[in-house]
Amino acid sequence: QGQLVESGGGLVQAGGSLTLSCAASGSIFSIYTMGWYRQAPGKQRELVATITRGGTTNYADSVKGRFTISGDNGKNMVFLQMSSLKPEDTAVYYCNSRSYGGVDVWGKGTLVTVSS
């Protein structure tokens, strides 16, 4: 079973920037998409952004224009550049990979806290 390891979370002031990284290791084959989801306290997990192996991206409306997702296919890594952060962006951010067969793998999450 493969695993995903996130890094880059932390505390930042509103208006600031932060970059998250996620590395896939182990037996992760045929990745079709990688992406980021987040879960704020008391809320359901929601999509933030995804990127396909071919480079097609998808963003939640709430982060369009502020967040940028990118990937390194050779290293099975995905990044999330976050700027103009808002307190409502505070959440645990989870990395996800999905294979062509529809199998999901999740990271353990990294906490992003945006102070006002």
Order of alpha helices (4+ residues) and beta strands (2+ residues): beta-beta-beta-beta-beta-beta-beta-beta-beta-beta-beta
